[in-house]
């Protein structure tokens, strides 16, 4: 007798996230559902359109939170982001609603981390999922979910928005500092005999000006002439990141603020005759940071807010970032790129070192003398080919970019990331988990549901009308 095919009960997947992130997960969940998997959304902040099963965990979390149970000191490691948030709450209040409105204080964060850790174990015991998907994984409740999964050997998949519109990153385990795909391959393994497709993507990407933000177009030559002024000869562009980005709050080695990065670059630029630093503010905090940045730059550069980032990249001689998307955009234009912090594209064949002011000054002087060897063209093409074929996950979601830019997804026609994901999930086995009986009983009070059909229709109608 042949073995029975696995049922969807054997192929459960948990998506644990706020409803904002469903826009990125819906296309992935739908495709996995068609392949026989059973996506279950663990809702954190109320129901939303989701065409699969969901469970609202709020009641369990509230019940356990109110119970009087000790919290160990080891839980502090799960609250690093919250520690920063509640030291500067005015910085974060508009950006991390769950943190500010639900967690609310660092002492509550410690309690929340403990509750989510134990509740995650109860979820793993109840559902025995093949995998758990979380967004980012660096702040609560995702940091606690991630730690619980790691403690029992549960397959965890973390995600963030990809560099190409309509794509996401999916990393196995915590967010990867590089572009290792789900099959364990890095970009150096990309086949070098098909690089014309990488050239076609780079041409299309730069032609379409495929930035994630919407700003007015500009002519690069005119931008350069304006920013150099009468005495400038060399333009170094720095692209700001928001200082509340988790990659900055948790991942930064040295530069935890844009002001620190700009001050460093100003010192490195000092030996360059006619060198000017152009600081491109981030659209989400330009009004707040502009005066402080201008005070650092003084008359040796400019702080700009409304010039299209691609025009600035084309106008610049060199680009510097901490680890933002602007760095990937600069590589697509073949510009020398200084990576001040760890970034997925940081590589000796793609980016310049930045270990000290003197180090960066030497790099800039080589560029002034005409050295345009970085990024190495073949390395860049292999990197891009790896992204298109194996690492970026096409999801075709609606976001803040011009929908026409989704046409860039045509370059991912040979992408195998979905197939790699399904292969990984088919091989995965749920670990044996024995959870706290008290938590198990509390979670049992929460039933798995589906969004009513009329609610889904109302959601769709609201989308059309908007």
Secondary structure, 3 states (H helix, E strand, C coil): CCCCCCCHHHCEEEEEECHHHHHHHHHHHHHHHHCCCEEEEEECCCCCCCCCEEEECHHHHHHHHHCCCCCCHHHHHHHHHHHHHHHCHHHHCCCCHHHHHHHCCHHHHHHHHHHHHHHHHHHHHHHCCCEEEEECCCCCCHHHHHHHHHHHCCCEEEEEECCCCCEEEEEEECCCCCCCCCCCCCHHHCCHHHCHHHHHHHHHHHHHCCCCCCCCCCCHHHHHHHHHCCCCCEEEEEECCCCCCHHHHCCCCCCCCHHHHHHHHHHHHCCCCCEEEEEECCCCCHHHHHHHHHHHHCCCEEEECCCCHHHHHHHCCEEEECCCHHHHHHHHCCCEEEECCCCCCCCCCCCECCCCHHHHHHHHHHHHCCCCCCCCHHHHHHHHHHHHHHHCEECCCCCCCCHHHHHHHHHHCCCCHHHHHHHHHHHCCCCCCCCCHHHHHHHHCCCCEECCHHHHHHHHHHHHHC
